[in-house]
Structures are given as C-alpha cells and as structure tokens.
C-alpha cells in the first residue's frame, strides 16, 4: 500500500486529467479479478467485486485528483509534475480503497452480495461526483449504502474519527457587482462610489452571522476577491466581489442567501449605488445519518479500541461525497494520518502536506470491514 500511495504521489493528475491514475487502478483491480464497468467519463473508474453468495450491494468511494500546488516536501516520493501535488490525501484514499479491494477479493467466496468500487475524478475542482451520478454509477435500486474516508492530519495514526450528523459544510459561491457613477477622485461628490459601497457591504454582511443566525447553527461568509478601478485617482463605475458562504443545515443555507441578497441590495441603495447578487450552488453538506453511523461504530470496534474511534467535530471545508449521500445512505470516516512526532500535521491544501503512511492499513481494513459487515447483516 505504501508503494501504491508513493507511486500516485509521484505522478499526480488534475481534475478530469487522471488518465494514468485510472489506468494504474484498472490494472491493479483486473489482477485481483474484479470486473471493470465502463461509465462513460474521461477519467475515473468503476469496478465490481461479486461475492460467492447472493445478496445486496454496497459501494466504496475514493477520490483521485490532485491540486495545482507546487510541492515543498523533499522526500523520495515527491511529485514529479511541476505545480501539481496530492495536497489533500487523495493518493492515500485510493491506496486504502485498493487495499480494501485486495482484502475483499481474498474473501470473495464468503461475501454475500457485491461491492462496487467508485474511483471518482474531479473532486477538488468539482463536477466528478455529479457526473458519475448522472451516469447512474450509484443506482439507488442497486446500492444500499456507500462508504468513504478522508485523511485527517490532526488525528493520530491508528484512529478513525466518526460522528453522526454534519461532518463537512455545504458551500455556495456568491458574486456581487456594485454599480455606481465613476468620476474624478478629487470630486467624489459628483460620483456614487462603488468602492465605499462595497466596503460597507462586506462589513455589514458579517452581522448576518453574528446577529441573524442562531449562534448554535454555524455559518461562514468569506470574500476572497475584490476587483474595481484602474487608477488611484479615478472612482470606478463598478466593483466586483466574489466569495463563499458555508453552512451545515439546509434551512440555514437557504435563509442566509435570502438575507444576503436583501442586505446587499438595500445597503447599495442606501449608498447611492445598485447591486446585482447571484449565487452558484456548490456541494451540499456531508451529513452522516445516525443509524448508519451507529452501524459503522459497532463494526469498527472489532478493529480498533473504543478510544481510537473518536467523535470529532465538523469542519467548514466541503466534499462532494455529499452528492452521493443525496442518492443512498452514506458515511464519511476520518482516517487519522498524523504522526505522533507531529511531522505530518500540515493541513490540507498546503505545499508541505504529507501523511504518516502507517495509517494506510487502518483505512483499508476499515473499508473492507464495513463492506463485509454491511453485506452480512443485509443478506
């Protein structure tokens, strides 16, 4: 598994470009005797392991794309592709899923049902999960549950975090254009300044979280880009803002968008300007259903001591595994990849990100155990 992970780490590929990764995975699974199922995408892979006894089907999903980040690590397996690296652990996710495939293939004759392996492209830049769903890769009439894991550097190797309810946030992209009347910076009274208006709007939007959202219901509003103007002494005609909102509860997600639009439009009017507000939907929140999460905890207790299955709090980052959860019940597990000496504690999307590879067997064993136990209880 370490060799697999290091091979993938050396040769990372960006979203929808994972052709060599797909070929590598396919060769490995064919050698295990799995059936490759064409799904119609440019990259990514679906494979089926049929058990020796009749029964239902369960899915195991792993994302496989890398990030446009130049790696800083100086290790024997560092990325060989300039400006691209596995900075979110997808190489580890694939290695764990392939390890699980090997464990399950060795026990195929005793399996009751089938295991579908979904190696998903384009998680980081989006669209991979929805594309596979559009092609009926996760057919609710066929698959009864789906499991995945995500590495987590603040959890120690040997632990698997598991909690019911919200795990990762929903996100929406918000774009705002503030239109004013441009003019000379020395005569601001003859203009309607969209820069001043946008500054007031950004500050006012933070009050939505602090004063209009229940303190027990999390939300984040962040703006990452502000663009307007061409010279320091010219008040521009417009300013463009782009940011994200992140929430866990669907009701909060929808309410926050309504409140944002209302505040932005009215603040702009109060400043003598006008505003256009649009939202582009991102991923829904990853929410682990309670009954399936309890099943996972019971199953994993036979692999790990109770203290090594901690309940960990949700994070505001997003994951398109949530798209699969909209189709069938699914649970996302946190795989502890942090070493005891703190050498692999860098967070995701960091050029120094790395994992303690001793975590890989725990991930493979957990995925295989969940598949075995789920099929056994449903047969």
C-alpha positions as CSV (number, residue, x, y, z in Angstrom):
1,X,0.0,0.0,0.0
2,X,2.9,2.3,0.7
3,X,4.3,1.6,-2.8
4,X,0.9,2.4,-4.3
5,X,0.5,5.6,-2.5
6,X,4.0,6.8,-3.3
7,X,3.6,5.9,-7.0
8,X,0.4,8.0,-7.1
9,X,2.1,10.8,-5.2
10,X,4.9,11.0,-7.7
11,X,2.6,11.2,-10.7
12,X,-0.4,13.4,-9.6
13,X,-3.0,14.5,-12.1
14,X,-5.5,17.3,-12.0
15,X,-9.3,17.0,-12.3
16,X,-10.5,15.2,-15.5
17,X,-6.9,14.5,-16.4
18,X,-6.4,11.4,-14.3
19,X,-5.9,9.0,-17.2
20,X,-2.7,7.4,-16.0
21,X,-4.1,7.1,-12.5
22,X,-7.2,5.5,-13.9
23,X,-5.0,3.0,-15.9
24,X,-2.9,2.2,-12.8
25,X,-6.1,1.5,-10.7
26,X,-7.6,-0.6,-13.5
27,X,-4.6,-2.8,-13.9
28,X,-4.4,-3.4,-10.2
29,X,-8.1,-4.4,-9.9
30,X,-8.1,-6.6,-13.0
31,X,-5.2,-8.5,-11.5
32,X,-7.4,-9.1,-8.4
33,X,-10.2,-10.5,-10.7
34,X,-12.6,-7.5,-10.4
35,X,-14.9,-6.5,-13.3
36,X,-14.3,-3.1,-14.7
37,X,-17.5,-1.3,-15.6
38,X,-17.3,1.5,-18.3
39,X,-19.1,4.5,-17.0
40,X,-18.6,7.0,-19.9
41,X,-16.3,9.5,-18.2
42,X,-12.9,10.8,-19.5
43,X,-11.3,9.5,-16.3
44,X,-12.3,7.7,-13.2
45,X,-13.2,4.1,-12.7
46,X,-16.0,1.8,-11.6
47,X,-15.3,-1.8,-10.7
48,X,-17.4,-4.6,-9.2
49,X,-16.5,-7.5,-6.9
50,X,-19.1,-10.2,-6.9
51,X,-19.4,-12.3,-3.8
52,X,-19.9,-16.0,-3.8
53,X,-23.4,-15.8,-2.2
54,X,-26.4,-13.8,-3.3
55,X,-27.2,-10.5,-1.5
56,X,-27.3,-6.7,-1.8
57,X,-24.6,-4.4,-3.0
58,X,-22.5,-1.8,-1.1
59,X,-20.2,0.9,-2.6
60,X,-16.8,2.2,-1.5
61,X,-15.7,5.5,-3.0
62,X,-12.3,7.1,-3.3
63,X,-11.5,10.4,-5.0
64,X,-8.3,10.5,-7.1
65,X,-7.4,14.0,-8.4
66,X,-4.6,16.2,-7.2
67,X,-4.3,20.0,-6.7
68,X,-2.5,22.8,-8.7
69,X,0.1,23.3,-5.9
70,X,3.9,23.1,-6.1
71,X,5.1,20.6,-3.5
72,X,7.7,21.8,-0.9
73,X,8.4,18.4,0.6
74,X,11.8,16.9,-0.1
75,X,11.1,13.2,0.1
76,X,11.9,10.3,-2.2
77,X,8.4,10.2,-3.5
78,X,7.8,13.9,-4.0
79,X,5.7,15.0,-7.0
80,X,7.5,14.8,-10.4
81,X,4.9,17.1,-12.0
82,X,5.7,20.8,-11.7
83,X,2.9,22.8,-10.0
84,X,0.8,19.7,-9.2
85,X,0.7,17.6,-6.0
86,X,-1.5,15.4,-3.9
87,X,-2.0,18.0,-1.1
88,X,-5.3,16.6,0.2
89,X,-4.5,12.9,0.6
90,X,-6.4,11.5,-2.4
91,X,-3.4,9.3,-3.2
92,X,-3.9,7.8,0.3
93,X,-7.7,7.4,-0.3
94,X,-7.0,5.5,-3.5
95,X,-4.4,3.3,-1.8
96,X,-6.8,2.5,1.0
97,X,-9.6,1.6,-1.4
98,X,-7.2,-0.7,-3.4
99,X,-6.1,-2.3,-0.2
100,X,-9.7,-2.9,0.7
101,X,-10.3,-4.4,-2.7
102,X,-7.4,-6.9,-2.1
103,X,-8.8,-7.8,1.3
104,X,-12.3,-8.3,-0.1
105,X,-11.1,-10.2,-3.2
106,X,-9.3,-12.7,-0.9
107,X,-12.7,-13.3,0.8
108,X,-14.9,-13.1,-2.2
109,X,-16.3,-16.6,-1.9
110,X,-17.7,-15.9,1.5
111,X,-19.2,-12.5,0.6
112,X,-23.0,-12.2,0.4
113,X,-23.7,-9.8,-2.4
114,X,-21.4,-7.4,-4.2
115,X,-19.0,-4.5,-3.6
116,X,-18.9,-1.6,-6.1
117,X,-15.7,0.4,-6.1
118,X,-16.0,4.0,-7.3
119,X,-12.8,5.8,-8.1
120,X,-14.1,9.4,-8.6
121,X,-12.3,12.1,-10.7
122,X,-12.6,15.8,-10.2
123,X,-13.4,16.3,-6.5
124,X,-11.2,19.3,-6.0
125,X,-12.5,21.4,-8.9
126,X,-15.9,19.9,-8.7
127,X,-18.2,18.0,-11.0
128,X,-16.9,14.5,-10.6
129,X,-19.5,13.1,-8.2
130,X,-22.4,14.7,-10.1
131,X,-21.1,13.4,-13.4
132,X,-20.9,9.9,-12.1
133,X,-24.4,10.2,-10.5
134,X,-25.8,11.4,-13.9
135,X,-24.4,8.2,-15.4
136,X,-26.2,6.1,-12.7
137,X,-23.0,4.9,-11.2
138,X,-24.7,5.0,-7.9
139,X,-28.1,3.4,-8.6
140,X,-30.3,3.5,-5.5
141,X,-32.1,0.4,-6.7
142,X,-28.8,-1.4,-6.7
143,X,-26.6,0.1,-3.9
144,X,-27.9,0.2,-0.4
145,X,-25.1,2.1,1.3
146,X,-21.9,4.0,0.4
147,X,-18.7,4.5,2.5
148,X,-15.7,6.7,2.1
149,X,-12.9,8.0,4.1
150,X,-10.9,11.2,4.2
151,X,-7.4,11.6,5.8
152,X,-7.2,14.0,8.7
153,X,-3.8,15.2,9.9
154,X,-4.9,16.3,13.3
155,X,-5.9,12.7,14.2
156,X,-3.2,10.3,15.1
157,X,-2.4,7.2,13.2
158,X,-4.5,4.2,14.5
159,X,-7.6,6.3,15.0
160,X,-10.7,6.7,12.8
161,X,-12.9,9.7,13.5
162,X,-16.7,9.0,13.2
163,X,-19.6,11.2,14.1
164,X,-23.3,11.4,13.2
165,X,-24.8,14.5,11.7
166,X,-22.8,17.3,10.0
167,X,-19.3,16.4,9.0
168,X,-18.3,18.9,6.3
169,X,-20.1,22.0,5.2
170,X,-22.2,23.0,2.2
171,X,-20.8,25.8,0.1
172,X,-22.2,28.4,-2.3
173,X,-20.3,30.9,-4.4
174,X,-21.7,34.4,-4.2
175,X,-20.9,37.1,-6.8
176,X,-21.8,40.7,-6.3
177,X,-21.5,43.6,-8.7
178,X,-21.8,47.1,-7.2
179,X,-22.7,49.7,-9.8
180,X,-22.1,53.4,-9.2
181,X,-21.2,56.5,-11.1
182,X,-17.5,57.0,-11.8
183,X,-15.5,60.2,-11.8
184,X,-12.5,62.1,-10.6
185,X,-11.2,61.1,-7.2
186,X,-10.8,64.8,-6.3
187,X,-14.6,65.4,-6.8
188,X,-16.3,62.4,-5.0
189,X,-19.5,64.4,-4.5
190,X,-20.1,64.1,-8.3
191,X,-19.9,60.3,-8.1
192,X,-21.6,57.4,-6.5
193,X,-18.6,55.5,-5.2
194,X,-18.9,51.7,-5.6
195,X,-15.7,51.1,-3.6
196,X,-17.1,52.8,-0.5
197,X,-20.3,50.9,-1.0
198,X,-18.6,47.6,-1.3
199,X,-16.6,48.1,1.8
200,X,-19.7,48.9,3.8
201,X,-21.5,45.9,2.4
202,X,-18.7,43.5,3.2
203,X,-18.6,44.7,6.8
204,X,-22.4,44.6,7.1
205,X,-22.6,41.1,5.8
206,X,-20.7,39.8,8.8
207,X,-23.5,40.9,11.0
208,X,-25.8,38.3,9.4
209,X,-23.7,35.6,11.1
210,X,-23.3,37.4,14.4
211,X,-26.9,38.8,14.7
212,X,-29.3,37.0,12.4
213,X,-28.1,33.4,12.5
214,X,-28.7,31.3,15.6
215,X,-25.3,31.1,17.5
216,X,-25.8,27.3,17.7
217,X,-26.0,27.0,13.9
218,X,-22.7,27.6,12.2
219,X,-22.2,29.8,9.1
220,X,-19.3,31.5,7.5
221,X,-19.2,34.3,5.0
222,X,-15.9,35.0,3.3
223,X,-14.9,37.2,0.4
224,X,-11.7,36.2,-1.5
225,X,-11.6,38.7,-4.4
226,X,-12.4,42.4,-4.8
227,X,-11.9,44.0,-8.1
228,X,-12.6,47.5,-9.3
229,X,-10.9,50.5,-10.8
230,X,-7.9,51.2,-12.9
231,X,-6.2,54.2,-11.3
232,X,-5.7,55.6,-7.8
233,X,-7.3,58.9,-8.6
234,X,-10.3,57.5,-10.5
235,X,-13.6,56.4,-8.8
236,X,-14.7,53.4,-10.9
237,X,-18.1,52.6,-12.4
238,X,-18.4,49.2,-10.7
239,X,-16.7,46.8,-8.2
240,X,-17.0,43.0,-8.4
241,X,-16.9,40.9,-5.2
242,X,-16.6,37.1,-5.1
243,X,-16.8,34.9,-2.0
244,X,-18.3,31.9,-0.4
245,X,-20.9,31.0,2.2
246,X,-20.6,27.8,4.2
247,X,-23.3,26.2,6.3
248,X,-24.3,22.8,7.7
249,X,-28.1,23.0,7.9
250,X,-30.1,23.2,4.7
251,X,-32.6,25.6,6.2
252,X,-29.8,27.9,7.3
253,X,-28.2,27.7,3.9
254,X,-31.3,28.9,2.1
255,X,-32.2,31.5,4.7
256,X,-28.7,33.0,4.6
257,X,-28.9,33.5,0.8
258,X,-32.2,35.4,1.1
259,X,-30.8,37.6,3.9
260,X,-27.6,38.3,2.0
261,X,-29.4,39.4,-1.1
262,X,-31.8,41.6,0.8
263,X,-29.0,43.3,2.8
264,X,-26.7,43.8,-0.2
265,X,-29.3,45.3,-2.4
266,X,-30.6,47.7,0.3
267,X,-27.2,48.7,1.5
268,X,-26.2,49.5,-2.0
269,X,-29.3,51.7,-2.4
270,X,-28.5,53.5,0.9
271,X,-25.1,54.3,-0.5
272,X,-26.5,55.7,-3.8
273,X,-25.4,52.6,-5.8
274,X,-27.1,49.5,-7.1
275,X,-26.2,45.8,-6.6
276,X,-26.6,42.6,-8.5
277,X,-26.3,39.4,-6.4
278,X,-26.0,35.9,-7.8
279,X,-25.3,32.5,-6.2
280,X,-23.8,29.4,-7.7
281,X,-24.6,26.3,-5.8
282,X,-21.7,24.3,-4.6
283,X,-21.8,21.0,-2.7
284,X,-24.4,20.1,-0.1
285,X,-23.2,19.4,3.4
286,X,-21.8,16.0,4.2
287,X,-24.2,14.6,6.9
288,X,-23.8,11.1,8.3
289,X,-27.1,9.5,9.1
290,X,-27.4,8.3,12.7
291,X,-28.4,4.6,12.1
292,X,-25.6,4.0,9.5
293,X,-23.1,5.8,11.7
294,X,-24.0,3.6,14.7
295,X,-23.5,0.6,12.4
296,X,-20.1,1.8,11.5
297,X,-19.0,2.3,15.1
298,X,-20.2,-1.2,16.0
299,X,-18.4,-2.7,13.1
300,X,-15.1,-0.8,13.6
301,X,-15.0,-1.6,17.4
302,X,-13.8,-5.1,16.4
303,X,-10.8,-3.5,14.6
304,X,-10.0,-0.6,17.0
305,X,-10.3,0.1,20.7
306,X,-13.2,2.4,21.5
307,X,-10.8,5.3,22.3
308,X,-9.5,5.1,18.8
309,X,-12.9,5.9,17.2
310,X,-13.2,9.4,18.5
311,X,-16.2,11.7,17.8
312,X,-14.6,14.7,16.0
313,X,-16.3,18.0,15.3
314,X,-17.3,19.0,11.8
315,X,-15.2,21.3,9.6
316,X,-16.2,24.0,7.3
317,X,-14.4,22.6,4.2
318,X,-16.5,20.8,1.6
319,X,-16.5,17.4,-0.1
320,X,-18.6,16.2,-3.0
321,X,-19.2,12.8,-1.3
322,X,-22.3,14.7,-0.1
323,X,-23.7,14.3,-3.6
324,X,-23.6,10.5,-3.2
325,X,-25.3,10.9,0.2
326,X,-28.2,12.5,-1.6
327,X,-28.8,9.2,-3.5
328,X,-28.2,6.5,-1.0
329,X,-27.3,6.5,2.8
330,X,-23.6,7.1,3.2
331,X,-21.0,7.7,5.9
332,X,-17.7,9.6,5.6
333,X,-15.0,8.4,8.0
334,X,-12.0,10.5,9.2
335,X,-8.7,8.5,8.8
336,X,-6.1,9.6,11.3
337,X,-2.9,10.3,9.3
338,X,-0.9,12.5,11.8
339,X,2.3,11.0,13.3
340,X,3.0,11.2,17.0
341,X,6.0,13.4,16.4
342,X,3.9,16.0,14.6
343,X,5.9,15.6,11.4
344,X,2.7,15.2,9.2
345,X,0.4,17.7,10.9
346,X,0.2,20.2,8.0
347,X,-3.4,20.7,7.0
348,X,-4.9,20.1,3.6
349,X,-4.1,22.2,0.5
350,X,-0.7,23.1,1.9
351,X,2.6,22.6,-0.1
352,X,4.1,20.8,2.9
353,X,1.2,18.4,3.3
354,X,2.1,14.8,3.9
355,X,0.7,11.7,5.7
356,X,2.1,9.1,8.1
357,X,1.8,6.0,5.8
358,X,1.3,3.8,8.8
359,X,-2.3,4.9,8.5
360,X,-2.9,3.1,5.2
361,X,-3.6,-0.4,6.6
362,X,-6.2,1.1,9.1
363,X,-8.0,2.7,6.2
364,X,-8.0,-0.4,4.0
365,X,-9.1,-2.6,6.9
366,X,-11.9,-0.2,7.9
367,X,-13.4,0.0,4.4
368,X,-13.2,-3.8,4.0
369,X,-14.7,-4.5,7.4
370,X,-17.7,-2.1,6.8
371,X,-18.4,-3.8,3.4
372,X,-18.3,-7.3,4.9
373,X,-20.4,-6.5,7.9
374,X,-23.0,-4.5,6.0
375,X,-23.5,-7.2,3.4
376,X,-23.7,-9.9,6.1
377,X,-26.4,-8.0,8.1
378,X,-28.5,-7.3,4.9
379,X,-28.3,-10.8,3.5
